[in-house]
Amino acid sequence: MTDMNALYYKDPYLREFDAETVSCIKGKKGYEIVLTETAFYPEGGGQPYDTGTLNGIAVKEVHEKDDVIIHYCDQPLSPGEKV
């Protein structure tokens, strides 16, 4: 389990949540955004990742890497920005 608050374990049907952007860096798949907590389930165990939006920005993929859940988006978010 990750250090971030993985809201999908508490409520797998959660569709809205509040969080803060921890980091955002440009990567090969777009902007890699890490949040303080997330309801987006990452790909794993044969289950596909969730998609949706953060402040109107499309979340294209969600993966867990080194115990961190990364949201791959087509636009950046600023660290500290509320979503």
Secondary structure, DSSP 4 states (H G I P E B T S, - for coil): --SSEEHHHH-TT------BEEEEEEETTEEEEEESEE-PPPSBTTBPPP-EEETTEEEEEEEEETTEEEEEESS---TT-B-
